[in-house]
Amino acid sequence: MGEFTFELKDQAKETYVDVRIKDLFLTHGYGSDEPLRHSPFIEGYLEAALDSACFLWTRWIRKSIYEKPAHLFCATGCAPAGTDTDGVTRFRITLQEETYPALKDILADSVEACLQTKWTDAVLKGRIVLEQGAMHLAGETAEGLKVSFGRLQTQLKSVRVTLDHERWTRAYENCSQYAHRSQLANELAVLGILFDVWRCAYEVQTVKVSAELIREIQNNRKNYIIP
């Protein structure tokens, strides 16, 4: 794919990763055409890879004998930053502190369970990520609160919270079905489910729900709270 270099830039007002890729195949062969318009694939790849690496690496370090990381970063965007004359294509990946670290803790445990072939444990933890992620978006933080995921998702959709609601529904159904029926389990299938869960968790950290929308959601708590 090219020769990659990554450099963390931790500045007073922003933190980002400067990515340089020499001989990126996606930018070759277009003549005088603007090459970077052909690179959304690599932007998505870089953003997803860095976000996954950040939360998995920091959780591993926190459980190790090494000093705990000073930050829990997540990726929130990737944008092209031009092509140099020597054939180096540059991208800028924006980082911020995780808005909901507890959610990523559960997701990391879910991935770890999958790698240990604990398939049911992995998907059940994935389902918890979806439930707690939806509650976070709704501003519901009370400990021990029980909600109907389906009804809460309907409420989020009705006030037009910008989510891929189809993906959330699919991920939750897949977690529930996989955990409660007898089937041939394998790492590839479970990781496929957890990939959808990660994409939902990514939306939790990047989607901004206004205080006004949260009030509107919570004004209808009777629709999704389980007494």
PyRosetta script that sets phi, psi and omega in degrees:
from pyrosetta import init, pose_from_sequence

init()
pose = pose_from_sequence("MGEFTFELKDQAKETYVDVRIKDLFLTHGYGSDEPLRHSPFIEGYLEAALDSACFLWTRWIRKSIYEKPAHLFCATGCAPAGTDTDGVTRFRITLQEETYPALKDILADSVEACLQTKWTDAVLKGRIVLEQGAMHLAGETAEGLKVSFGRLQTQLKSVRVTLDHERWTRAYENCSQYAHRSQLANELAVLGILFDVWRCAYEVQTVKVSAELIREIQNNRKNYIIP")
pose.set_psi(1, -11.6)
pose.set_omega(1, -177.2)
pose.set_phi(2, 129.8)
pose.set_psi(2, 174.9)
pose.set_omega(2, -179.9)
pose.set_phi(3, -97.2)
pose.set_psi(3, 112.5)
pose.set_omega(3, -172.4)
pose.set_phi(4, -95.0)
pose.set_psi(4, 141.5)
pose.set_omega(4, 165.0)
pose.set_phi(5, -136.2)
pose.set_psi(5, 141.1)
pose.set_omega(5, -179.5)
pose.set_phi(6, -123.6)
pose.set_psi(6, 135.2)
pose.set_omega(6, 178.2)
pose.set_phi(7, -136.1)
pose.set_psi(7, 123.0)
pose.set_omega(7, 179.7)
pose.set_phi(8, -79.9)
pose.set_psi(8, 130.0)
pose.set_omega(8, 177.0)
pose.set_phi(9, -115.3)
pose.set_psi(9, 105.5)
pose.set_omega(9, -178.8)
pose.set_phi(10, -106.6)
pose.set_psi(10, 97.7)
pose.set_omega(10, -175.6)
pose.set_phi(11, -110.0)
pose.set_psi(11, 174.3)
pose.set_omega(11, -174.6)
pose.set_phi(12, -61.2)
pose.set_psi(12, -42.2)
pose.set_omega(12, -173.5)
pose.set_phi(13, -101.0)
pose.set_psi(13, -17.3)
pose.set_omega(13, -177.9)
pose.set_phi(14, -156.1)
pose.set_psi(14, 156.8)
pose.set_omega(14, 175.4)
pose.set_phi(15, -126.7)
pose.set_psi(15, 132.5)
pose.set_omega(15, 179.9)
pose.set_phi(16, -152.5)
pose.set_psi(16, 167.3)
pose.set_omega(16, 176.5)
pose.set_phi(17, -112.4)
pose.set_psi(17, 124.8)
pose.set_omega(17, 176.4)
pose.set_phi(18, -90.1)
pose.set_psi(18, 114.3)
pose.set_omega(18, -177.6)
pose.set_phi(19, -105.2)
pose.set_psi(19, 128.6)
pose.set_omega(19, 175.4)
pose.set_phi(20, -119.0)
pose.set_psi(20, 128.8)
pose.set_omega(20, 179.8)
pose.set_phi(21, -126.8)
pose.set_psi(21, 114.8)
pose.set_omega(21, 178.5)
pose.set_phi(22, -87.8)
pose.set_psi(22, 131.0)
pose.set_omega(22, 179.5)
pose.set_phi(23, 61.9)
pose.set_psi(23, 45.6)
pose.set_omega(23, 175.6)
pose.set_phi(24, -64.3)
pose.set_psi(24, 122.6)
pose.set_omega(24, -172.8)
pose.set_phi(25, -63.7)
pose.set_psi(25, -25.8)
pose.set_omega(25, -177.3)
pose.set_phi(26, -72.4)
pose.set_psi(26, -13.8)
pose.set_omega(26, -176.8)
pose.set_phi(27, -108.2)
pose.set_psi(27, 8.7)
pose.set_omega(27, -177.9)
pose.set_phi(28, -96.3)
pose.set_psi(28, 146.8)
pose.set_omega(28, 169.4)
pose.set_phi(29, 83.7)
pose.set_psi(29, 18.7)
pose.set_omega(29, -178.6)
pose.set_phi(30, -107.4)
pose.set_psi(30, 7.8)
pose.set_omega(30, 176.2)
pose.set_phi(31, 60.6)
pose.set_psi(31, -128.9)
pose.set_omega(31, -178.9)
pose.set_phi(32, -83.9)
pose.set_psi(32, -2.9)
pose.set_omega(32, 179.4)
pose.set_phi(33, -66.5)
pose.set_psi(33, 149.3)
pose.set_omega(33, 179.0)
pose.set_phi(34, -66.9)
pose.set_psi(34, 112.4)
pose.set_omega(34, -172.2)
pose.set_phi(35, -69.3)
pose.set_psi(35, -33.5)
pose.set_omega(35, -171.9)
pose.set_phi(36, -71.3)
pose.set_psi(36, -15.0)
pose.set_omega(36, 177.1)
pose.set_phi(37, -72.1)
pose.set_psi(37, -10.0)
pose.set_omega(37, 178.9)
pose.set_phi(38, -96.1)
pose.set_psi(38, 9.9)
pose.set_omega(38, -171.0)
pose.set_phi(39, -114.8)
pose.set_psi(39, 23.3)
pose.set_omega(39, 176.5)
pose.set_phi(40, -61.3)
pose.set_psi(40, -28.3)
pose.set_omega(40, 178.2)
pose.set_phi(41, -58.6)
pose.set_psi(41, -48.6)
pose.set_omega(41, -175.9)
pose.set_phi(42, -70.8)
pose.set_psi(42, -29.1)
pose.set_omega(42, 177.0)
pose.set_phi(43, -62.7)
pose.set_psi(43, -48.4)
pose.set_omega(43, 178.2)
pose.set_phi(44, -63.0)
pose.set_psi(44, -39.6)
pose.set_omega(44, 179.8)
pose.set_phi(45, -62.6)
pose.set_psi(45, -47.9)
pose.set_omega(45, -177.6)
pose.set_phi(46, -64.0)
pose.set_psi(46, -44.2)
pose.set_omega(46, -179.0)
pose.set_phi(47, -62.7)
pose.set_psi(47, -45.8)
pose.set_omega(47, -178.8)
pose.set_phi(48, -68.1)
pose.set_psi(48, -42.6)
pose.set_omega(48, -178.5)
pose.set_phi(49, -64.3)
pose.set_psi(49, -41.8)
pose.set_omega(49, -178.2)
pose.set_phi(50, -70.6)
pose.set_psi(50, -40.3)
pose.set_omega(50, 178.9)
pose.set_phi(51, -62.1)
pose.set_psi(51, -45.9)
pose.set_omega(51, 179.4)
pose.set_phi(52, -62.8)
pose.set_psi(52, -43.9)
pose.set_omega(52, -179.3)
pose.set_phi(53, -63.4)
pose.set_psi(53, -39.4)
pose.set_omega(53, -178.6)
pose.set_phi(54, -61.4)
pose.set_psi(54, -50.7)
pose.set_omega(54, -173.6)
pose.set_phi(55, -76.1)
pose.set_psi(55, -32.6)
pose.set_omega(55, 178.5)
pose.set_phi(56, -73.3)
pose.set_psi(56, -41.6)
pose.set_omega(56, -178.5)
pose.set_phi(57, -65.9)
pose.set_psi(57, -45.2)
pose.set_omega(57, -177.4)
pose.set_phi(58, -65.2)
pose.set_psi(58, -36.0)
pose.set_omega(58, 177.5)
pose.set_phi(59, -67.7)
pose.set_psi(59, -37.2)
pose.set_omega(59, 178.3)
pose.set_phi(60, -65.7)
pose.set_psi(60, -43.4)
pose.set_omega(60, -179.7)
pose.set_phi(61, -63.8)
pose.set_psi(61, -39.8)
pose.set_omega(61, -178.2)
pose.set_phi(62, -64.5)
pose.set_psi(62, -25.2)
pose.set_omega(62, 178.9)
pose.set_phi(63, -91.9)
pose.set_psi(63, -4.5)
pose.set_omega(63, -175.4)
pose.set_phi(64, -94.3)
pose.set_psi(64, -174.4)
pose.set_omega(64, 178.9)
pose.set_phi(65, -84.1)
pose.set_psi(65, -4.4)
pose.set_omega(65, -174.6)
pose.set_phi(66, -84.3)
pose.set_psi(66, 165.7)
pose.set_omega(66, -180.0)
pose.set_phi(67, -63.2)
pose.set_psi(67, 138.4)
pose.set_omega(67, -177.5)
pose.set_phi(68, -65.9)
pose.set_psi(68, 142.0)
pose.set_omega(68, 178.7)
pose.set_phi(69, -61.5)
pose.set_psi(69, 143.0)
pose.set_omega(69, -179.6)
pose.set_phi(70, -73.7)
pose.set_psi(70, -21.7)
pose.set_omega(70, -176.7)
pose.set_phi(71, -133.9)
pose.set_psi(71, 153.3)
pose.set_omega(71, 169.7)
pose.set_phi(72, -116.5)
pose.set_psi(72, 90.3)
pose.set_omega(72, -175.5)
pose.set_phi(73, -86.0)
pose.set_psi(73, 151.2)
pose.set_omega(73, 168.3)
pose.set_phi(74, -133.7)
pose.set_psi(74, 153.4)
pose.set_omega(74, 178.5)
pose.set_phi(75, -86.5)
pose.set_psi(75, 138.0)
pose.set_omega(75, -178.7)
pose.set_phi(76, -124.7)
pose.set_psi(76, 1.9)
pose.set_omega(76, 178.8)
pose.set_phi(77, 172.4)
pose.set_psi(77, 153.6)
pose.set_omega(77, 177.1)
pose.set_phi(78, -138.3)
pose.set_psi(78, 131.3)
pose.set_omega(78, -178.2)
pose.set_phi(79, -136.1)
pose.set_psi(79, 145.2)
pose.set_omega(79, 176.3)
pose.set_phi(80, -66.2)
pose.set_psi(80, 143.9)
pose.set_omega(80, -178.7)
pose.set_phi(81, -123.7)
pose.set_psi(81, 24.3)
pose.set_omega(81, 174.7)
pose.set_phi(82, 99.0)
pose.set_psi(82, 169.9)
pose.set_omega(82, 178.0)
pose.set_phi(83, -122.7)
pose.set_psi(83, 125.5)
pose.set_omega(83, -179.5)
pose.set_phi(84, -78.4)
pose.set_psi(84, 166.0)
pose.set_omega(84, -177.4)
pose.set_phi(85, -67.1)
pose.set_psi(85, -21.7)
pose.set_omega(85, -178.8)
pose.set_phi(86, -90.4)
pose.set_psi(86, 16.3)
pose.set_omega(86, 176.3)
pose.set_phi(87, 83.7)
pose.set_psi(87, 14.8)
pose.set_omega(87, 178.5)
pose.set_phi(88, -94.6)
pose.set_psi(88, 122.7)
pose.set_omega(88, 177.1)
pose.set_phi(89, -96.6)
pose.set_psi(89, 136.0)
pose.set_omega(89, -174.7)
pose.set_phi(90, -118.2)
pose.set_psi(90, 145.2)
pose.set_omega(90, 175.9)
pose.set_phi(91, -134.3)
pose.set_psi(91, 154.9)
pose.set_omega(91, -179.5)
pose.set_phi(92, -124.0)
pose.set_psi(92, 116.6)
pose.set_omega(92, 179.7)
pose.set_phi(93, -104.4)
pose.set_psi(93, 116.7)
pose.set_omega(93, -178.4)
pose.set_phi(94, -79.7)
pose.set_psi(94, 136.0)
pose.set_omega(94, 178.5)
pose.set_phi(95, -118.9)
pose.set_psi(95, 152.3)
pose.set_omega(95, 171.4)
pose.set_phi(96, -148.3)
pose.set_psi(96, 164.7)
pose.set_omega(96, 175.6)
pose.set_phi(97, -66.0)
pose.set_psi(97, 142.2)
pose.set_omega(97, 177.6)
pose.set_phi(98, -57.7)
pose.set_psi(98, 136.2)
pose.set_omega(98, 179.6)
pose.set_phi(99, -83.3)
pose.set_psi(99, -20.2)
pose.set_omega(99, -175.8)
pose.set_phi(100, -146.1)
pose.set_psi(100, 73.7)
pose.set_omega(100, -175.3)
pose.set_phi(101, -57.6)
pose.set_psi(101, -33.9)
pose.set_omega(101, -178.0)
pose.set_phi(102, -60.3)
pose.set_psi(102, -32.6)
pose.set_omega(102, 179.7)
pose.set_phi(103, -67.4)
pose.set_psi(103, -43.4)
pose.set_omega(103, 178.9)
pose.set_phi(104, -69.3)
pose.set_psi(104, -28.7)
pose.set_omega(104, 175.3)
pose.set_phi(105, -60.3)
pose.set_psi(105, -46.3)
pose.set_omega(105, -179.7)
pose.set_phi(106, -65.8)
pose.set_psi(106, -41.0)
pose.set_omega(106, -180.0)
pose.set_phi(107, -63.8)
pose.set_psi(107, -40.5)
pose.set_omega(107, 177.3)
pose.set_phi(108, -63.3)
pose.set_psi(108, -40.7)
pose.set_omega(108, 177.0)
pose.set_phi(109, -63.8)
pose.set_psi(109, -36.0)
pose.set_omega(109, 179.0)
pose.set_phi(110, -64.7)
pose.set_psi(110, -45.1)
pose.set_omega(110, 177.8)
pose.set_phi(111, -62.4)
pose.set_psi(111, -42.0)
pose.set_omega(111, 179.6)
pose.set_phi(112, -62.9)
pose.set_psi(112, -41.2)
pose.set_omega(112, 177.9)
pose.set_phi(113, -62.2)
pose.set_psi(113, -38.7)
pose.set_omega(113, 177.9)
pose.set_phi(114, -63.4)
pose.set_psi(114, -43.8)
pose.set_omega(114, -179.1)
pose.set_phi(115, -66.0)
pose.set_psi(115, -21.4)
pose.set_omega(115, 176.6)
pose.set_phi(116, -94.5)
pose.set_psi(116, 12.1)
pose.set_omega(116, 179.8)
pose.set_phi(117, 62.5)
pose.set_psi(117, 24.2)
pose.set_omega(117, 175.1)
pose.set_phi(118, -92.0)
pose.set_psi(118, 74.4)
pose.set_omega(118, -168.7)
pose.set_phi(119, -61.0)
pose.set_psi(119, -49.2)
pose.set_omega(119, -177.4)
pose.set_phi(120, -63.8)
pose.set_psi(120, -43.2)
pose.set_omega(120, 178.0)
pose.set_phi(121, -59.6)
pose.set_psi(121, -40.5)
pose.set_omega(121, -178.5)
pose.set_phi(122, -62.9)
pose.set_psi(122, -47.9)
pose.set_omega(122, -176.8)
pose.set_phi(123, -73.6)
pose.set_psi(123, -31.8)
pose.set_omega(123, 176.1)
pose.set_phi(124, -65.8)
pose.set_psi(124, -40.1)
pose.set_omega(124, 175.0)
pose.set_phi(125, -64.7)
pose.set_psi(125, -37.9)
pose.set_omega(125, 176.3)
pose.set_phi(126, -60.3)
pose.set_psi(126, -39.4)
pose.set_omega(126, 178.7)
pose.set_phi(127, -65.7)
pose.set_psi(127, -37.3)
pose.set_omega(127, 177.1)
pose.set_phi(128, -63.2)
pose.set_psi(128, -38.5)
pose.set_omega(128, 176.6)
pose.set_phi(129, -57.5)
pose.set_psi(129, -45.0)
pose.set_omega(129, -179.7)
pose.set_phi(130, -65.6)
pose.set_psi(130, -43.3)
pose.set_omega(130, -179.5)
pose.set_phi(131, -63.6)
pose.set_psi(131, -48.3)
pose.set_omega(131, -177.5)
pose.set_phi(132, -72.1)
pose.set_psi(132, -31.7)
pose.set_omega(132, 176.4)
pose.set_phi(133, -63.5)
pose.set_psi(133, -43.0)
pose.set_omega(133, 177.9)
pose.set_phi(134, -64.4)
pose.set_psi(134, -40.4)
pose.set_omega(134, 178.4)
pose.set_phi(135, -64.1)
pose.set_psi(135, -39.1)
pose.set_omega(135, 178.2)
pose.set_phi(136, -61.5)
pose.set_psi(136, -43.8)
pose.set_omega(136, 179.1)
pose.set_phi(137, -63.2)
pose.set_psi(137, -31.7)
pose.set_omega(137, -180.0)
pose.set_phi(138, -84.2)
pose.set_psi(138, -1.4)
pose.set_omega(138, -179.8)
pose.set_phi(139, 74.8)
pose.set_psi(139, 19.0)
pose.set_omega(139, -179.4)
pose.set_phi(140, -90.9)
pose.set_psi(140, 108.5)
pose.set_omega(140, -175.0)
pose.set_phi(141, -118.5)
pose.set_psi(141, -1.1)
pose.set_omega(141, -177.4)
pose.set_phi(142, -64.5)
pose.set_psi(142, 131.9)
pose.set_omega(142, -179.4)
pose.set_phi(143, -68.9)
pose.set_psi(143, 136.8)
pose.set_omega(143, 177.8)
pose.set_phi(144, 81.6)
pose.set_psi(144, 3.4)
pose.set_omega(144, 179.9)
pose.set_phi(145, -68.4)
pose.set_psi(145, 134.8)
pose.set_omega(145, 178.9)
pose.set_phi(146, -111.6)
pose.set_psi(146, 132.4)
pose.set_omega(146, -179.2)
pose.set_phi(147, -132.4)
pose.set_psi(147, 158.0)
pose.set_omega(147, 169.8)
pose.set_phi(148, -87.3)
pose.set_psi(148, 115.9)
pose.set_omega(148, -177.1)
pose.set_phi(149, -59.1)
pose.set_psi(149, -44.7)
pose.set_omega(149, -177.7)
pose.set_phi(150, -62.0)
pose.set_psi(150, -43.4)
pose.set_omega(150, -178.9)
pose.set_phi(151, -71.8)
pose.set_psi(151, -34.6)
pose.set_omega(151, 177.2)
pose.set_phi(152, -67.5)
pose.set_psi(152, -40.7)
pose.set_omega(152, 177.6)
pose.set_phi(153, -62.5)
pose.set_psi(153, -39.7)
pose.set_omega(153, 176.9)
pose.set_phi(154, -60.1)
pose.set_psi(154, -39.9)
pose.set_omega(154, 179.2)
pose.set_phi(155, -66.2)
pose.set_psi(155, -42.6)
pose.set_omega(155, 177.6)
pose.set_phi(156, -61.5)
pose.set_psi(156, -39.4)
pose.set_omega(156, 179.7)
pose.set_phi(157, -69.2)
pose.set_psi(157, -36.6)
pose.set_omega(157, -175.8)
pose.set_phi(158, -68.0)
pose.set_psi(158, -28.0)
pose.set_omega(158, 178.4)
pose.set_phi(159, -96.5)
pose.set_psi(159, 7.0)
pose.set_omega(159, 173.4)
pose.set_phi(160, 66.3)
pose.set_psi(160, 42.8)
pose.set_omega(160, 168.2)
pose.set_phi(161, -68.0)
pose.set_psi(161, 130.9)
pose.set_omega(161, -171.4)
pose.set_phi(162, -78.1)
pose.set_psi(162, 89.4)
pose.set_omega(162, 178.6)
pose.set_phi(163, -131.8)
pose.set_psi(163, 161.6)
pose.set_omega(163, 168.9)
pose.set_phi(164, -85.4)
pose.set_psi(164, 84.0)
pose.set_omega(164, -173.2)
pose.set_phi(165, -62.9)
pose.set_psi(165, -32.0)
pose.set_omega(165, 177.7)
pose.set_phi(166, -63.5)
pose.set_psi(166, -41.3)
pose.set_omega(166, 178.7)
pose.set_phi(167, -65.3)
pose.set_psi(167, -42.5)
pose.set_omega(167, 179.5)
pose.set_phi(168, -60.2)
pose.set_psi(168, -43.6)
pose.set_omega(168, 179.0)
pose.set_phi(169, -63.5)
pose.set_psi(169, -46.1)
pose.set_omega(169, -178.8)
pose.set_phi(170, -62.5)
pose.set_psi(170, -44.7)
pose.set_omega(170, -178.0)
pose.set_phi(171, -63.3)
pose.set_psi(171, -42.6)
pose.set_omega(171, -178.7)
pose.set_phi(172, -67.2)
pose.set_psi(172, -42.7)
pose.set_omega(172, 178.6)
pose.set_phi(173, -63.4)
pose.set_psi(173, -40.9)
pose.set_omega(173, 179.8)
pose.set_phi(174, -64.7)
pose.set_psi(174, -41.9)
pose.set_omega(174, 177.8)
pose.set_phi(175, -62.0)
pose.set_psi(175, -44.7)
pose.set_omega(175, -177.5)
pose.set_phi(176, -66.8)
pose.set_psi(176, -45.6)
pose.set_omega(176, -178.4)
pose.set_phi(177, -66.1)
pose.set_psi(177, -41.3)
pose.set_omega(177, -177.2)
pose.set_phi(178, -66.7)
pose.set_psi(178, -34.8)
pose.set_omega(178, -176.4)
pose.set_phi(179, -78.2)
pose.set_psi(179, -21.7)
pose.set_omega(179, -170.3)
pose.set_phi(180, -119.1)
pose.set_psi(180, 15.8)
pose.set_omega(180, 175.3)
pose.set_phi(181, -139.7)
pose.set_psi(181, 152.5)
pose.set_omega(181, -179.4)
pose.set_phi(182, -78.2)
pose.set_psi(182, 125.0)
pose.set_omega(182, 179.7)
pose.set_phi(183, -157.5)
pose.set_psi(183, 168.7)
pose.set_omega(183, 178.9)
pose.set_phi(184, -76.9)
pose.set_psi(184, 111.0)
pose.set_omega(184, -177.3)
pose.set_phi(185, -91.2)
pose.set_psi(185, 145.2)
pose.set_omega(185, 174.1)
pose.set_phi(186, -156.7)
pose.set_psi(186, 159.2)
pose.set_omega(186, -175.0)
pose.set_phi(187, -61.1)
pose.set_psi(187, -40.1)
pose.set_omega(187, -177.5)
pose.set_phi(188, -62.3)
pose.set_psi(188, -43.3)
pose.set_omega(188, -179.2)
pose.set_phi(189, -66.2)
pose.set_psi(189, -43.1)
pose.set_omega(189, -178.5)
pose.set_phi(190, -69.1)
pose.set_psi(190, -42.3)
pose.set_omega(190, 177.8)
pose.set_phi(191, -62.9)
pose.set_psi(191, -32.3)
pose.set_omega(191, 175.7)
pose.set_phi(192, -62.1)
pose.set_psi(192, -41.7)
pose.set_omega(192, 177.2)
pose.set_phi(193, -66.0)
pose.set_psi(193, -44.2)
pose.set_omega(193, -177.9)
pose.set_phi(194, -68.2)
pose.set_psi(194, -25.7)
pose.set_omega(194, 175.6)
pose.set_phi(195, -63.6)
pose.set_psi(195, -43.1)
pose.set_omega(195, 175.9)
pose.set_phi(196, -63.1)
pose.set_psi(196, -39.4)
pose.set_omega(196, 178.4)
pose.set_phi(197, -62.4)
pose.set_psi(197, -44.0)
pose.set_omega(197, 178.1)
pose.set_phi(198, -60.0)
pose.set_psi(198, -40.9)
pose.set_omega(198, -179.7)
pose.set_phi(199, -64.1)
pose.set_psi(199, -34.7)
pose.set_omega(199, 175.3)
pose.set_phi(200, -68.4)
pose.set_psi(200, -43.1)
pose.set_omega(200, 178.0)
pose.set_phi(201, -62.4)
pose.set_psi(201, -34.3)
pose.set_omega(201, 177.6)
pose.set_phi(202, -63.2)
pose.set_psi(202, -39.1)
pose.set_omega(202, 177.6)
pose.set_phi(203, -65.5)
pose.set_psi(203, -35.7)
pose.set_omega(203, 178.9)
pose.set_phi(204, -59.0)
pose.set_psi(204, -39.1)
pose.set_omega(204, -176.7)
pose.set_phi(205, -83.0)
pose.set_psi(205, -15.5)
pose.set_omega(205, -176.5)
pose.set_phi(206, -110.2)
pose.set_psi(206, -23.7)
pose.set_omega(206, -178.4)
pose.set_phi(207, -83.1)
pose.set_psi(207, 130.5)
pose.set_omega(207, 179.3)
pose.set_phi(208, -101.4)
pose.set_psi(208, 119.9)
pose.set_omega(208, 177.8)
pose.set_phi(209, -104.7)
pose.set_psi(209, 120.8)
pose.set_omega(209, -176.1)
pose.set_phi(210, -68.2)
pose.set_psi(210, 158.3)
pose.set_omega(210, 177.5)
pose.set_phi(211, -60.8)
pose.set_psi(211, -34.2)
pose.set_omega(211, 179.3)
pose.set_phi(212, -64.4)
pose.set_psi(212, -44.0)
pose.set_omega(212, 178.4)
pose.set_phi(213, -65.7)
pose.set_psi(213, -39.3)
pose.set_omega(213, 179.0)
pose.set_phi(214, -62.0)
pose.set_psi(214, -41.6)
pose.set_omega(214, 177.0)
pose.set_phi(215, -61.7)
pose.set_psi(215, -40.6)
pose.set_omega(215, 179.9)
pose.set_phi(216, -65.1)
pose.set_psi(216, -39.8)
pose.set_omega(216, 177.7)
pose.set_phi(217, -63.4)
pose.set_psi(217, -49.1)
pose.set_omega(217, -174.3)
pose.set_phi(218, -73.5)
pose.set_psi(218, -18.1)
pose.set_omega(218, 173.3)
pose.set_phi(219, -66.0)
pose.set_psi(219, -16.5)
pose.set_omega(219, 179.3)
pose.set_phi(220, -116.4)
pose.set_psi(220, 34.3)
pose.set_omega(220, -177.0)
pose.set_phi(221, -59.9)
pose.set_psi(221, -30.1)
pose.set_omega(221, -179.0)
pose.set_phi(222, -60.4)
pose.set_psi(222, -20.1)
pose.set_omega(222, -178.6)
pose.set_phi(223, -77.1)
pose.set_psi(223, -22.5)
pose.set_omega(223, -175.2)
pose.set_phi(224, -129.5)
pose.set_psi(224, -12.2)
pose.set_omega(224, 178.9)
pose.set_phi(225, -76.5)
pose.set_psi(225, 135.3)
pose.set_omega(225, 174.5)
pose.set_phi(226, -98.8)
pose.set_psi(226, 115.2)
pose.set_omega(226, -176.8)
pose.set_phi(227, -63.9)
pose.dump_pdb("model.pdb")
